[in-house]
Amino acid sequence: MSIKAKALLIDLEGVVYQDGHTIPGSISFIQYLDKINFPYLFLTNTTTMPRKDIFKKLSNFGLKINLEKIITPLISTQNYLKKNQISSIALYCNNKCKEDFVTFDINHHSPDAVIIGDLYKKFSWTKLNEIFHISLKAKKLIAFHKNKTGARDGSLGLDLGPFVKALEYALGRNFILMGKPNKNFFQTAIDQLGLKPKDILMIGDDINVDIGGAQQINLQTCLVKTGKYGKQPNPKSIKPNYLVPKLSNIKSLLF
């Protein structure tokens, strides 16, 4: 079995690192990609920290990369707001992530757009009800992602998706999705690489978001047996092109 790809899209949590620790072999593999100038981008749904903090985290792991290699829903949201000339927003996300929106007018009374990210344990009936009322008159409703589950204190737990779905049900409106599995999010990475989808391999640990999302836009896919693997319901309709124990195993299949 060999993989024919000209570039890689690599998820972070559950693929490169897990609960703050690197997954064995992942850093040396990425360093090897840098050494041979093999194109790759990090395509992550991480919304608990701004891009610069993700950059610092990877740097502390020993990676020397450009900030532009990291694509997050926060960056995608910024681009969307600017493109649509939206400046007034109600922003519900981790406090650190608000750093990526300092150029926007934060308005929790009558915003043009309501943006919701991962509030983790701060989600409550009171908080959801507050978002519900502010969303009633907002022109745009935006969600960083709709992941069903995520790593929570060492085990699988509810992610942002279930709370977004609850709001959509109550409002009778859908939130615009900025992260995986949205096609536009993958397209941002494809455009940055300047390659055809069939020449790019998406590597992730989430069968629904990483693999299912990538297949919608005709990317090659590889599921790793780390992170969420084995902890999620496995839909029979989604089958990755490749299944490997961990990220570093890709090296022997590519070269």
Summary of the structure (lengths in Angstrom):
residues: 255
radius of gyration: 18.0
end to end distance: 11.3
largest distance: 56.4
contacts: 834
relative contact order: 0.17
helix: 38%
strand: 21%
